[in-house]
């Protein structure tokens, strides 16, 4: 009679690495706040940063209460069950080689940053309360089901689609939602009339650097162990953005004869996005090829979007949606069983590309339709957009009672709502400083176009 397999045991090295990876991914959400805040006008910098920081509370709580159960609880092909609501049954028992509670926490950091990514499409015009309501509901109604489809035993995983760390679950998902949110809210009041320039490019570079740092936990941590697959994902997370950055700078140089810092930061993020689904499935040279190829679609998507009336303020769709789509499809081309994944097109299985395309299409359709429904529902209960005069003033003071930057010896006087109208000229002169360049500014490099970024 065969000896039964021993129960899974917790490994100390794996646990230590996953705690570090969890902290790295958590850092990515504040990093995103700096990245996004640098790209907007100074009068909206605090509001933009708060959209990322507040996601830690709203989405993090929703994940613990219900999101984890809906994503990873035992259920059907479309949705997890209710077995882990309020973290019931989630304790210190082994989940693979790490504590179950740590696995839940690590996955929760993914849910938070995915929802926060959407904010880049609606900054400078969406009211803070409806935004929080939307990303909280979205994390439960959209993120959790798609996470279950791919990673929780759902139908896309059963179909054979592969996604190492979130090309479809995170980036295509957020990109589709961002596209819909930008269309539902409509353009900013100054869109197309002013060059809506980044107010603090060093913030953008700082945010990109911290995102890259945190992304090592995002990708290498998705191995869920301190093993060779984690080392592969770690290395690919270094190499793919290097290639994207080099190609992006070359494209900027060829098009404008200048190499912009915002463009370089955007290129880094696009490379990180693109390699995410492939990080543990492709070799290092394939990661370089993937990163280099991924630069082209996102670069030209940013240029195209800036010529339309779609005000995806910080180009979430072009950077995350298009970057994630390209990365997911190229995973189906470049993946190899030699490196621990399934064989893709170049390794002899062209059907894998079809499975990847099916996952991308299903994610886009569901995320787009469900995001539209949630926005319309919330919009029926409360206005989504800030008042026109608040949008002109900037959302820092009207939404938060604070401002990112003081003037002179102190901050502006924050007055009650009834008195605000009479104080608008003074407020606008302080909180709205640096609101943007004249509309007659010349053509800008990709990544530095009006409101563009990752």
Secondary structure as the mmCIF struct_conf table of DSSP 4:
data_model
#
loop_
_struct_conf.conf_type_id
_struct_conf.id
_struct_conf.beg_label_comp_id
_struct_conf.beg_label_asym_id
_struct_conf.beg_label_seq_id
_struct_conf.end_label_comp_id
_struct_conf.end_label_asym_id
_struct_conf.end_label_seq_id
HELX_LH_PP_P HELX_LH_PP_P1 UNK A 2 UNK A 8
HELX_RH_AL_P HELX_RH_AL_P1 UNK A 12 UNK A 39
BEND BEND1 UNK A 40 UNK A 40
HELX_RH_3T_P HELX_RH_3T_P1 UNK A 42 UNK A 44
HELX_RH_AL_P HELX_RH_AL_P2 UNK A 45 UNK A 62
HELX_RH_PI_P HELX_RH_PI_P1 UNK A 63 UNK A 67
HELX_RH_AL_P HELX_RH_AL_P3 UNK A 68 UNK A 72
BEND BEND2 UNK A 73 UNK A 74
BEND BEND3 UNK A 77 UNK A 78
BEND BEND4 UNK A 82 UNK A 82
TURN_TY1_P TURN_TY1_P1 UNK A 83 UNK A 84
HELX_RH_3T_P HELX_RH_3T_P2 UNK A 85 UNK A 87
TURN_TY1_P TURN_TY1_P2 UNK A 88 UNK A 89
BEND BEND5 UNK A 91 UNK A 93
STRN STRN1 UNK A 94 UNK A 95
TURN_TY1_P TURN_TY1_P3 UNK A 96 UNK A 97
STRN STRN2 UNK A 98 UNK A 99
HELX_RH_AL_P HELX_RH_AL_P4 UNK A 100 UNK A 117
HELX_RH_3T_P HELX_RH_3T_P3 UNK A 118 UNK A 121
TURN_TY1_P TURN_TY1_P4 UNK A 122 UNK A 125
STRN STRN3 UNK A 126 UNK A 126
HELX_RH_AL_P HELX_RH_AL_P5 UNK A 128 UNK A 138
HELX_RH_PI_P HELX_RH_PI_P2 UNK A 139 UNK A 143
HELX_RH_AL_P HELX_RH_AL_P6 UNK A 144 UNK A 151
BEND BEND6 UNK A 152 UNK A 153
HELX_RH_AL_P HELX_RH_AL_P7 UNK A 155 UNK A 159
TURN_TY1_P TURN_TY1_P5 UNK A 160 UNK A 160
BEND BEND7 UNK A 164 UNK A 165
HELX_RH_PI_P HELX_RH_PI_P3 UNK A 167 UNK A 172
HELX_RH_AL_P HELX_RH_AL_P8 UNK A 173 UNK A 185
TURN_TY1_P TURN_TY1_P6 UNK A 189 UNK A 190
STRN STRN4 UNK A 191 UNK A 191
TURN_TY1_P TURN_TY1_P7 UNK A 192 UNK A 193
STRN STRN5 UNK A 194 UNK A 195
BEND BEND8 UNK A 199 UNK A 199
HELX_RH_AL_P HELX_RH_AL_P9 UNK A 201 UNK A 220
HELX_RH_3T_P HELX_RH_3T_P4 UNK A 221 UNK A 223
BEND BEND9 UNK A 224 UNK A 227
HELX_RH_AL_P HELX_RH_AL_P10 UNK A 228 UNK A 256
BEND BEND10 UNK A 257 UNK A 257
HELX_RH_AL_P HELX_RH_AL_P11 UNK A 261 UNK A 276
TURN_TY1_P TURN_TY1_P8 UNK A 277 UNK A 281
BEND BEND11 UNK A 282 UNK A 282
HELX_RH_AL_P HELX_RH_AL_P12 UNK A 284 UNK A 305
TURN_TY1_P TURN_TY1_P9 UNK A 306 UNK A 307
BEND BEND12 UNK A 308 UNK A 309
TURN_TY1_P TURN_TY1_P10 UNK A 313 UNK A 314
HELX_RH_AL_P HELX_RH_AL_P13 UNK A 316 UNK A 316
HELX_RH_PI_P HELX_RH_PI_P4 UNK A 317 UNK A 322
HELX_RH_AL_P HELX_RH_AL_P14 UNK A 323 UNK A 334
HELX_RH_3T_P HELX_RH_3T_P5 UNK A 337 UNK A 339
TURN_TY1_P TURN_TY1_P11 UNK A 340 UNK A 340
BEND BEND13 UNK A 341 UNK A 341
HELX_RH_3T_P HELX_RH_3T_P6 UNK A 345 UNK A 347
TURN_TY1_P TURN_TY1_P12 UNK A 348 UNK A 348
TURN_TY1_P TURN_TY1_P13 UNK A 350 UNK A 350
HELX_RH_AL_P HELX_RH_AL_P15 UNK A 351 UNK A 381
BEND BEND14 UNK A 382 UNK A 382
BEND BEND15 UNK A 384 UNK A 384
STRN STRN6 UNK A 385 UNK A 385
HELX_LH_PP_P HELX_LH_PP_P2 UNK A 386 UNK A 387
HELX_RH_AL_P HELX_RH_AL_P16 UNK A 388 UNK A 393
HELX_RH_AL_P HELX_RH_AL_P17 UNK A 395 UNK A 400
BEND BEND16 UNK A 401 UNK A 401
BEND BEND17 UNK A 404 UNK A 405
STRN STRN7 UNK A 407 UNK A 407
TURN_TY1_P TURN_TY1_P14 UNK A 408 UNK A 409
STRN STRN8 UNK A 410 UNK A 410
HELX_LH_PP_P HELX_LH_PP_P3 UNK A 411 UNK A 413
HELX_RH_AL_P HELX_RH_AL_P18 UNK A 417 UNK A 431
TURN_TY1_P TURN_TY1_P15 UNK A 432 UNK A 434
STRN STRN9 UNK A 437 UNK A 437
TURN_TY1_P TURN_TY1_P16 UNK A 439 UNK A 440
TURN_TY1_P TURN_TY1_P17 UNK A 446 UNK A 447
BEND BEND18 UNK A 448 UNK A 449
TURN_TY1_P TURN_TY1_P18 UNK A 450 UNK A 451
#
